[in-house]
Amino acid sequence: MKDLPSIDAVQEALAGQDYVCGRALATVVFLSLRLGRPLFLEGEAGTGKTEIAKAIASALGRRLIRLQCYEGLDASSAVYEWNFAEQMIAIRTAEAAGGADRDALKTELFTQDYLIERPLLQAMRPQDGGAPVLLIDEIDRTDEPFEAFLLEALSDFQVTIPELGTVKAPEPPIVILTSNRTREVHDALKRRCLYHWVDYPSFEREIEILQARAPEAAEALSREVVAFVQQLRTEDLFKKPGVAETIDWAKCLLALDVIDLSPEVIADTLGAILKYQDDIARLQGSEAKRILDEARASMEPA
């Protein structure tokens, strides 16, 4: 893609959107854009999979179209539906006028005027500024029939509306799929994509991310926050905190004018980094101090 002609250009463009990524991720993004292949990003929740789609869209000046997946999502909900309320009004209006031609009315009701476009259909439409970025978020929440439908839609970049015919994208959208791996996604879908596992960042990279997203945080506090969160991820928790929680927690601490961490401050703000009561209960009492001590020890030079 001419907008991002190299891997370095991808890294610079994403950095311009406050998205810090390593060379491996930048490479697979570059190849996805260059080859026109969907990009499949898998990893723990909160590691930045959704954010990269937003960053790519902003960097390229493209529209971001997001299909949020959920259990029970079907093809019609993802592609289109008819505006039944408006259709009923049109029917009542025609009946009140008297002598309505049923065949003509039926034809009139199933036109673009009554069509509600959902994300997949929107992504097939021409867009100002070029093909949109289509984010299919948390594909692992859907079931196999929807995966099979998606496989066909992404192969030909077209969808069919029985009443109107086939809509084919004049320019294929930039497709990014994400999965939190709550279940395995079928190999057939993965084979259509370039794949990358998005892991928790290293200490230094997470510092870079935090400095980009919360630049007002002092370096000493940032290092303590990241060290504590990274130590927390080694604990036996139901849900480990992601990078998003690191950023949220730092912003909460800044709002409280915290200069450095203490067990008391940690206890008061645990809801910013842990989202399950069982996990929060584990860090009560001396546990928070133990983890904080271990985090500080990990920052000391060897």
C-alpha positions as CSV (number, residue, x, y, z in Angstrom):
1,M,0.0,0.0,0.0
2,K,1.4,3.3,-1.1
3,D,0.4,5.1,2.1
4,L,2.7,2.8,4.1
5,P,5.5,1.7,1.8
6,S,7.7,-0.1,4.4
7,I,7.7,-1.8,7.8
8,D,9.4,1.3,9.3
9,A,6.7,3.5,7.9
10,V,4.0,1.2,9.5
11,Q,5.8,1.6,12.9
12,E,6.1,5.3,12.5
13,A,2.5,5.7,11.4
14,L,1.2,3.7,14.4
15,A,3.5,5.5,16.8
16,G,1.9,8.7,15.4
17,Q,-1.4,7.3,16.7
18,D,0.1,6.5,20.1
19,Y,0.2,2.8,19.3
20,V,3.6,1.3,20.2
21,C,4.3,-2.0,18.5
22,G,7.3,-4.2,17.9
23,R,8.9,-5.1,14.6
24,A,7.1,-8.5,14.3
25,L,3.6,-6.9,14.5
26,A,4.6,-4.1,12.2
27,T,5.8,-6.6,9.7
28,V,2.5,-8.6,9.6
29,V,0.5,-5.4,9.4
30,F,2.7,-4.3,6.4
31,L,2.2,-7.6,4.7
32,S,-1.5,-7.6,5.3
33,L,-1.8,-4.1,3.7
34,R,0.6,-4.9,0.8
35,L,-1.0,-8.3,-0.1
36,G,-4.6,-7.4,0.7
37,R,-4.9,-10.3,3.1
38,P,-7.1,-10.2,6.2
39,L,-5.1,-10.0,9.5
40,F,-6.0,-12.3,12.3
41,L,-4.9,-11.1,15.7
42,E,-5.2,-13.5,18.7
43,G,-4.2,-13.0,22.3
44,E,-5.4,-12.2,25.8
45,A,-8.0,-9.5,26.3
46,G,-6.5,-6.1,26.8
47,T,-3.3,-6.6,24.8
48,G,-4.2,-4.0,22.1
49,K,-5.8,-6.1,19.3
50,T,-8.8,-3.8,18.9
51,E,-6.7,-0.6,19.3
52,I,-4.4,-1.5,16.3
53,A,-7.4,-1.5,14.0
54,K,-8.3,2.0,15.2
55,A,-4.7,3.1,14.8
56,I,-4.5,1.8,11.3
57,A,-7.7,3.5,10.3
58,S,-6.6,6.8,11.8
59,A,-3.1,6.5,10.3
60,L,-4.5,5.9,6.8
61,G,-7.4,8.3,7.1
62,R,-9.9,5.5,6.4
63,R,-13.3,4.9,7.9
64,L,-13.4,2.2,10.7
65,I,-16.3,-0.1,10.5
66,R,-16.6,-2.4,13.5
67,L,-18.6,-5.7,13.7
68,Q,-18.7,-6.6,17.4
69,C,-19.3,-10.3,17.6
70,Y,-21.4,-12.1,20.2
71,E,-23.0,-15.4,20.8
72,G,-25.9,-16.0,18.4
73,L,-24.7,-13.4,15.8
74,D,-26.1,-14.5,12.4
75,A,-25.5,-13.4,8.8
76,S,-28.5,-11.2,8.5
77,S,-27.6,-9.2,11.7
78,A,-24.1,-8.7,10.3
79,V,-25.1,-7.8,6.8
80,Y,-28.5,-6.0,6.6
81,E,-32.0,-6.0,7.8
82,W,-35.2,-4.4,6.5
83,N,-36.8,-1.4,8.3
84,F,-40.0,-3.1,9.2
85,A,-41.4,-0.1,11.0
86,E,-41.0,2.1,7.9
87,Q,-42.4,-0.6,5.7
88,M,-45.5,-0.9,7.9
89,I,-46.1,2.8,7.7
90,A,-45.8,2.7,3.9
91,I,-48.3,-0.2,3.8
92,R,-50.8,1.6,6.0
93,T,-50.4,4.8,4.0
94,A,-51.0,2.9,0.7
95,E,-54.1,1.2,2.2
96,A,-55.5,4.5,3.4
97,A,-55.0,6.0,-0.1
98,G,-57.0,3.0,-1.5
99,G,-56.5,0.9,-4.6
100,A,-52.9,0.1,-3.9
101,D,-51.3,-2.2,-6.4
102,R,-49.9,-5.1,-4.3
103,D,-47.2,-6.1,-6.7
104,A,-46.0,-2.5,-7.1
105,L,-46.1,-2.0,-3.4
106,K,-44.1,-5.1,-2.7
107,T,-41.5,-4.0,-5.2
108,E,-41.3,-0.5,-3.6
109,L,-41.0,-1.9,-0.1
110,F,-37.8,-3.8,-0.8
111,T,-35.6,-1.0,-2.1
112,Q,-32.6,0.9,-0.7
113,D,-35.0,3.3,1.0
114,Y,-36.0,0.6,3.5
115,L,-32.6,-1.1,3.8
116,I,-30.7,-0.9,7.1
117,E,-27.0,-1.6,6.3
118,R,-25.0,-3.5,8.9
119,P,-21.2,-3.6,9.2
120,L,-20.4,-6.2,6.5
121,L,-22.6,-4.5,3.9
122,Q,-21.2,-1.1,4.8
123,A,-17.7,-2.4,4.3
124,M,-18.6,-3.5,0.7
125,R,-19.7,0.0,-0.2
126,P,-17.4,2.6,-1.8
127,Q,-16.0,5.0,0.8
128,D,-14.6,8.5,0.6
129,G,-10.8,8.3,1.0
130,G,-10.5,4.6,0.0
131,A,-11.5,1.2,1.3
132,P,-12.5,1.1,5.0
133,V,-10.9,-0.8,7.8
134,L,-13.3,-3.6,8.7
135,L,-12.8,-4.7,12.3
136,I,-14.4,-8.1,13.1
137,D,-13.9,-8.0,16.9
138,E,-13.9,-11.1,19.1
139,I,-14.7,-13.6,16.4
140,D,-14.3,-16.4,19.0
141,R,-17.6,-15.3,20.5
142,T,-19.6,-16.5,17.5
143,D,-20.4,-20.1,16.3
144,E,-19.2,-22.2,13.4
145,P,-22.1,-21.4,11.0
146,F,-21.2,-17.7,11.2
147,E,-17.6,-18.5,10.6
148,A,-18.6,-20.5,7.5
149,F,-20.6,-17.5,6.2
150,L,-17.7,-15.1,7.0
151,L,-15.3,-17.4,5.1
152,E,-17.4,-17.0,1.9
153,A,-17.9,-13.2,2.4
154,L,-14.2,-12.6,2.9
155,S,-13.1,-14.8,0.0
156,D,-15.1,-12.8,-2.6
157,F,-15.7,-9.6,-0.7
158,Q,-19.3,-9.7,-1.7
159,V,-22.7,-10.3,0.0
160,T,-26.0,-11.2,-1.4
161,I,-29.4,-9.6,-0.6
162,P,-32.1,-11.8,-2.1
163,E,-34.4,-8.9,-2.9
164,L,-31.7,-6.7,-4.4
165,G,-29.0,-9.0,-5.7
166,T,-25.2,-9.2,-5.0
167,V,-23.2,-6.3,-3.7
168,K,-19.5,-6.6,-4.4
169,A,-16.8,-4.3,-3.0
170,P,-15.2,-2.1,-5.7
171,E,-12.1,-2.2,-3.5
172,P,-11.7,-4.9,-0.8
173,P,-11.7,-3.5,2.7
174,I,-8.8,-3.8,5.1
175,V,-9.9,-6.6,7.3
176,I,-8.8,-7.2,10.9
177,L,-10.2,-10.1,12.9
178,T,-9.5,-10.4,16.7
179,S,-9.9,-13.3,19.0
180,N,-9.4,-13.7,22.8
181,R,-9.2,-17.4,22.3
182,T,-12.1,-18.4,24.4
183,R,-12.5,-21.1,21.8
184,E,-10.5,-22.3,18.8
185,V,-11.4,-20.6,15.5
186,H,-11.7,-23.0,12.6
187,D,-8.5,-23.5,10.5
188,A,-10.3,-22.7,7.3
189,L,-10.8,-19.1,8.4
190,K,-7.3,-18.7,9.8
191,R,-5.8,-20.0,6.5
192,R,-7.4,-17.0,4.7
193,C,-5.6,-14.6,7.0
194,L,-2.1,-13.6,8.1
195,Y,-1.8,-14.5,11.8
196,H,-0.1,-12.9,14.7
197,W,-0.3,-13.6,18.4
198,V,-0.4,-10.4,20.4
199,D,1.2,-11.1,23.8
200,Y,1.6,-8.9,26.9
201,P,4.5,-6.5,26.2
202,S,7.9,-6.5,27.8
203,F,8.6,-4.2,30.7
204,E,10.3,-1.6,28.5
205,R,7.7,-1.7,25.8
206,E,4.9,-1.3,28.3
207,I,6.7,1.7,29.7
208,E,6.8,3.1,26.1
209,I,3.0,2.5,25.7
210,L,2.2,4.1,29.1
211,Q,4.4,7.1,28.2
212,A,2.5,7.5,24.9
213,R,-1.0,7.1,26.5
214,A,-0.4,8.9,29.8
215,P,2.6,11.2,29.2
216,E,1.8,13.3,32.3
217,A,2.8,10.4,34.5
218,A,6.2,10.8,36.1
219,E,8.8,8.2,35.0
220,A,9.2,6.8,38.6
221,L,5.5,6.3,39.0
222,S,5.2,4.8,35.5
223,R,7.9,2.3,36.2
224,E,6.3,1.3,39.5
225,V,2.9,0.9,37.9
226,V,4.2,-1.3,35.1
227,A,6.4,-3.4,37.4
228,F,3.5,-4.0,39.7
229,V,1.1,-5.0,36.9
230,Q,3.7,-7.3,35.3
231,Q,4.3,-8.9,38.7
232,L,0.5,-9.2,39.1
233,R,0.3,-11.1,35.8
234,T,2.4,-13.9,37.3
235,E,-0.2,-14.5,40.0
236,D,-2.9,-17.1,39.8
237,L,-5.7,-14.7,38.8
238,F,-9.0,-15.4,37.1
239,K,-8.4,-12.5,34.7
240,K,-4.9,-11.0,34.3
241,P,-4.8,-7.2,33.7
242,G,-4.1,-6.1,30.2
243,V,-2.3,-3.1,28.9
244,A,-5.6,-1.2,28.9
245,E,-5.9,-1.7,32.6
246,T,-2.3,-0.5,33.1
247,I,-3.2,2.8,31.3
248,D,-6.5,3.1,33.2
249,W,-4.8,2.6,36.6
250,A,-2.0,5.1,35.8
251,K,-4.7,7.7,34.9
252,C,-6.6,6.9,38.2
253,L,-3.4,7.4,40.2
254,L,-2.7,10.7,38.5
255,A,-6.3,11.9,39.3
256,L,-5.6,11.1,42.9
257,D,-2.2,13.0,42.8
258,V,-0.3,9.8,43.8
259,I,3.4,10.1,43.6
260,D,4.4,6.5,44.4
261,L,2.7,3.3,45.1
262,S,1.8,2.1,48.6
263,P,-0.3,-0.9,49.8
264,E,-3.0,1.5,50.9
265,V,-3.2,3.2,47.5
266,I,-3.2,-0.2,45.7
267,A,-6.1,-1.5,47.9
268,D,-8.1,1.7,47.2
269,T,-7.7,1.5,43.4
270,L,-7.7,-2.2,42.6
271,G,-11.0,-1.8,40.7
272,A,-9.0,-0.1,37.9
273,I,-6.8,-3.1,37.2
274,L,-8.9,-6.2,38.4
275,K,-12.4,-6.8,37.3
276,Y,-13.4,-9.8,39.4
277,Q,-14.1,-9.8,43.1
278,D,-12.2,-13.1,43.7
279,D,-9.1,-11.5,42.2
280,I,-9.5,-8.3,44.3
281,A,-10.0,-10.4,47.5
282,R,-6.7,-12.2,46.8
283,L,-4.9,-8.9,47.1
284,Q,-6.2,-7.8,50.4
285,G,-4.0,-7.6,53.5
286,S,-0.4,-8.3,53.1
287,E,-0.6,-9.7,49.5
288,A,-0.5,-6.2,47.9
289,K,2.6,-5.3,49.9
290,R,4.3,-8.6,48.9
291,I,3.6,-8.1,45.2
292,L,4.7,-4.4,45.4
293,D,8.0,-5.5,47.2
294,E,8.6,-8.1,44.5
295,A,7.9,-5.5,41.7
296,R,10.3,-3.0,43.2
297,A,13.0,-5.7,43.6
298,S,12.6,-6.6,39.9
299,M,13.5,-3.0,39.0
300,E,16.7,-3.0,41.0
301,P,19.8,-3.5,38.9
302,A,21.3,-7.0,39.1
